[in-house]
């Protein structure tokens, strides 16, 4: 039996008018099942999905259920001006949907959290290739920075998992005690305020102060998924978080856009995307 590997939001309009789902499934399970499809040309009918859903993938026992307020907080942190990726859906649409039907996005995301899955259809991104100004030569790939546009629906799930992983990473000592930035209530703004306070305090005492700043280039691009997940396993991170991180990092594809010419989707085997809510946390870990 093939595993559930696809997540197709195009089924959503059909689902909302699909009355035949009602007698087959409880309401909380109707949405996720209709939005998952098996690989290959043959799709599960609603009846087949109802009978086989529990046998295809099993939820992790160590995974707390997704709360409705987690979805609300993730949407509240979504910027309305953020450019969408391949889904071409702005964040304002998801916020409107959540306002009209608060249960809908929760029902779509709850199985993904419980199963520790980030579907490959949500990991598709668009990379806009730019000509870096002031370069004498354009023969080097570094002369062409890439802006990655992610799917806005994917970012909702990423924010939820980022909050959960951040709490667990602190508990299992995956983060340095002096880490600032990329963490809730320990942002770079607090780091700047603390540094300013320490410098002024020492200067008032007549002492010399020196600060060393390091610029780490290409940090996100060089994250090794296997090494990262190995660290998670070694430190006892919840299995559903390890599973989700694997599916988020290992199944990425990107479609480059250069001079209005779109290329085919190509696999991305290393790194984590710029602009993802979870990328800064994975980097500091």
Buried (B, 14 or more C-beta within 10 A) or exposed (E): EEEBBBBEBEBBEEBEEEEEBEEBBEEEBBBBBBBBBBEEEEBBEBEEBBEBBEEBBEBBEEBEEBEEEBBBEBBEEBEEEBBBBBBEBBBBBBBEBBEEEEBBBBBBBBBBBBBBBBBBBBBBBBBEBEEEEEEEEEEEEEBBEBEBBBBBBBBBBBBBBBBBBBEBBBEBEBBEEEBBBBBEEBEEEEBEEEEEEEBEEEEEEEEEEEEEEEEEEEBBBEBEBEEBBEBBEEBEBBBBBBBBBBBBBBBBBBBBBBEEEEEEBEEBEEBBBBBBBBBBBBBBB
